[in-house]
Amino acid sequence: MGWWEIKDVETGQINFDHKQHLTNSNVVNAIPGNEKTDSLYNGDGPADLMGPVLRSISKQYEKAWGRPAKKDELTAVFNFCCNGMFR
């Protein structure tokens, strides 16, 4: 499973600009336990879990509304659930 420092929350993409700050600057992978814990990270494992869940949620919108979920609706569902975890 690969991990990377997040460029920005909006995209979740790899922060190539800070590659030199990682343990091994020849690769963009962040190594858990060796990197700064105050940075934000994303990884293949979380993405592999989230993809099927988002498709399943979108299917519920198709069944109820006759169309796939809009990006803002998926974001709202995530925020609704995630905010409940951090209260």
C-alpha positions as semicolon CSV with decimal commas, in nm:
position;residue;x (nm);y (nm);z (nm)
1;M;0,000;0,000;0,000
2;G;0,141;0,339;-0,099
3;W;0,106;0,662;0,095
4;W;0,178;1,020;-0,012
5;E;0,178;1,367;0,135
6;I;-0,135;1,551;0,020
7;K;-0,091;1,852;-0,208
8;D;-0,426;1,998;-0,104
9;V;-0,747;1,872;0,052
10;E;-0,955;1,962;-0,254
11;T;-0,774;1,716;-0,484
12;G;-0,602;1,474;-0,243
13;Q;-0,324;1,449;-0,499
14;I;0,048;1,395;-0,438
15;N;0,248;1,692;-0,316
16;F;0,541;1,667;-0,560
17;D;0,676;2,004;-0,436
18;H;0,760;1,858;-0,094
19;K;0,909;1,535;-0,221
20;Q;1,252;1,645;-0,095
21;H;1,120;1,651;0,265
22;L;1,029;1,284;0,262
23;T;1,251;1,010;0,407
24;N;1,355;0,895;0,060
25;S;1,356;1,193;-0,177
26;N;1,397;0,965;-0,482
27;V;1,034;0,855;-0,455
28;V;0,712;1,034;-0,363
29;N;0,597;0,763;-0,123
30;A;0,565;0,867;0,239
31;I;0,667;0,601;0,486
32;P;0,444;0,577;0,796
33;G;0,649;0,608;1,112
34;N;0,930;0,792;0,932
35;E;0,753;1,110;0,819
36;K;0,620;1,417;1,001
37;T;0,290;1,327;1,164
38;D;0,153;1,683;1,138
39;S;0,141;1,666;0,755
40;L;-0,164;1,533;0,572
41;Y;-0,138;1,198;0,394
42;N;-0,348;0,995;0,151
43;G;-0,297;0,641;0,034
44;D;-0,393;0,359;-0,199
45;G;-0,568;0,169;0,081
46;P;-0,809;0,447;0,178
47;A;-0,873;0,525;-0,189
48;D;-0,940;0,156;-0,265
49;L;-1,202;0,150;0,013
50;M;-1,365;0,481;-0,077
51;G;-1,412;0,420;-0,452
52;P;-1,665;0,135;-0,422
53;V;-1,848;0,315;-0,139
54;L;-1,891;0,631;-0,350
55;R;-2,019;0,424;-0,644
56;S;-2,266;0,249;-0,412
57;I;-2,391;0,583;-0,277
58;S;-2,429;0,714;-0,631
59;K;-2,640;0,408;-0,719
60;Q;-2,878;0,505;-0,436
61;Y;-2,917;0,848;-0,596
62;E;-2,984;0,684;-0,933
63;K;-3,254;0,466;-0,779
64;A;-3,418;0,753;-0,589
65;W;-3,360;1,050;-0,822
66;G;-3,300;0,887;-1,160
67;R;-2,947;1,028;-1,185
68;P;-2,604;0,971;-1,034
69;A;-2,500;1,167;-0,728
70;K;-2,348;1,506;-0,792
71;K;-1,997;1,570;-0,660
72;D;-2,130;1,822;-0,407
73;E;-2,381;1,564;-0,280
74;L;-2,106;1,306;-0,228
75;T;-1,897;1,570;-0,052
76;A;-2,193;1,658;0,170
77;V;-2,251;1,292;0,261
78;F;-1,884;1,256;0,351
79;N;-1,885;1,577;0,556
80;F;-2,206;1,478;0,735
81;C;-2,055;1,146;0,843
82;C;-1,702;1,271;0,904
83;N;-1,813;1,568;1,112
84;G;-2,004;1,328;1,338
85;M;-1,680;1,141;1,407
86;F;-1,498;1,453;1,526
87;R;-1,752;1,607;1,763
